[in-house]
Every structure is written in C-alpha cells, then in structure tokens.
Amino acid sequence: QVQLVESGGGLVQAGRSLRLPCAASGSIFSISAMGWYRQAPGKQRELVAWITSGGNTYYAEFVKGRFTISRNNAKNTVSVSLQMNSLKPEDTAVYYCNALLSGRFYWGQGTQVTVSS
C-alpha cells in the first residue's frame, strides 16, 4: 500500500504561481507512476499531469506550457511536485495526488487551490 500526503495549496491571484508537493510512503518502490488530478465544484475529476517511474510525462492540454510535473526518488522516499505558473481562475479546484501501484490507484486527501481574478 501507499500513503500520499499533499501540501502547498492556497489562495493566489491570477497570473501567480504555486507549487504542490506530494510525498509518498509505504511500498514506494513498487510505484510505477504518479500524477495530479483536480476536481472543480460541480465537475468531474480530471487528469492534470502524470509522470512515470522512467520520467515520461503527460500533460492535459489546458495546462501545457504552464504546469510542470517532477518526481524525486530518494533513498527511502518518493515525491512528486506540480509547479503551477500563470494560474487562471479556472484552475480553481481541489488537487489530488495519485499513484499507480500494481494496477491499483491510490489517492491523497486533496489540497484546495483557489485562483482569484
């Protein structure tokens, strides 16, 4: 099993930046990919960005050029970060860290990001 803890959310003005770190614990060496999803009020949860253990990345079209996902594999820890630049009010959502391990998805508790205009 894997436990995920996100941080870094908050209130920010449009055009500014935020960084969302997510730390994984547990069976971290079996994690094959990690990513970030988001869910805005009244909308379905959607994929934002994804990074595999080999470093391959995927970005949703609506964040390309603005968001960057990175992964850090230390000796006993695995973490993933989402650097969000040029934030827009429509980026307002709860952001969830996600990990894929042995065909199963694990989720963090979510962190609120609010972008004011």
C-alpha positions in Angstrom: 0.0 0.0 0.0 0.9 3.6 -0.4 0.0 6.7 1.5 0.1 10.1 -0.2 0.2 13.5 1.5 -0.2 16.7 -0.4 0.5 20.2 0.6 1.1 23.6 -0.9 -2.5 24.7 -1.8 -3.9 28.1 -1.0 -5.3 31.3 -2.4 -3.4 33.1 -5.1 -4.1 35.9 -7.6 -4.4 35.1 -11.3 -1.0 35.1 -13.0 0.9 34.0 -10.0 2.5 30.6 -9.2 2.0 27.8 -6.7 3.9 24.6 -6.1 2.2 21.4 -4.9 4.4 18.7 -3.4 3.2 15.2 -2.7 5.1 12.8 -0.5 4.6 9.0 -0.8 5.2 6.5 1.9 4.7 2.7 2.2 5.5 0.5 -0.7 7.1 3.3 -2.7 9.5 1.1 -4.7 6.5 -0.5 -6.4 5.1 2.8 -7.7 5.1 2.8 -11.4 3.6 6.3 -12.0 2.4 9.3 -10.1 0.3 12.3 -11.0 -2.1 15.1 -10.2 -5.8 15.3 -10.8 -8.2 18.1 -10.0 -11.9 18.5 -9.3 -13.7 21.8 -9.5 -17.2 22.2 -7.9 -19.8 20.6 -10.0 -17.3 19.0 -12.3 -15.8 15.6 -12.7 -12.3 14.8 -11.6 -9.8 15.3 -14.4 -6.2 14.4 -15.1 -3.8 17.3 -14.9 -0.3 15.8 -15.3 1.4 12.4 -15.0 4.9 11.1 -14.7 6.2 7.6 -14.9 9.0 6.0 -13.0 11.1 6.3 -16.1 10.4 10.1 -16.3 7.9 10.2 -19.1 5.4 12.9 -18.6 1.9 13.7 -19.8 0.0 17.0 -19.5 -3.6 17.9 -20.1 -4.0 20.3 -22.9 -5.3 23.0 -20.6 -2.1 23.1 -18.6 0.6 22.6 -21.2 3.2 25.4 -21.1 2.1 26.5 -17.6 2.4 23.5 -15.3 5.4 21.2 -14.8 5.4 17.9 -13.0 8.6 16.5 -11.5 9.5 13.4 -9.5 12.2 12.9 -6.9 13.3 9.3 -6.0 15.4 9.5 -2.9 16.7 6.6 -0.9 13.6 5.9 1.2 11.1 8.4 -0.2 9.3 9.2 -3.4 7.8 12.6 -4.0 6.1 14.3 -6.9 5.6 18.1 -7.4 3.4 20.1 -9.6 4.8 23.6 -10.4 1.9 25.8 -11.5 2.6 29.0 -13.2 0.4 31.6 -14.9 -2.5 30.5 -12.8 -6.0 31.3 -14.0 -9.3 31.5 -12.1 -10.5 28.3 -14.0 -7.6 26.4 -12.3 -9.5 26.7 -9.1 -10.1 23.2 -7.8 -9.2 20.6 -5.2 -6.0 19.0 -6.4 -5.4 15.3 -5.7 -2.1 13.4 -5.8 -2.3 10.0 -7.3 -0.1 6.9 -7.5 -0.3 3.7 -9.6 1.0 0.6 -7.9 0.4 -3.0 -9.1 -2.6 -1.9 -11.1 -4.3 0.0 -8.3 -4.7 3.7 -7.9 -4.0 5.4 -4.6 -5.2 8.9 -3.7 -4.2 11.7 -1.4 -6.7 13.7 0.7 -6.6 16.7 -1.7 -5.5 20.3 -1.4 -7.5 23.3 -2.3 -6.2 25.8 -4.9 -8.2 29.0 -5.3 -7.2 31.5 -8.0 -8.8 34.9 -7.7 -9.2 37.2 -10.7 
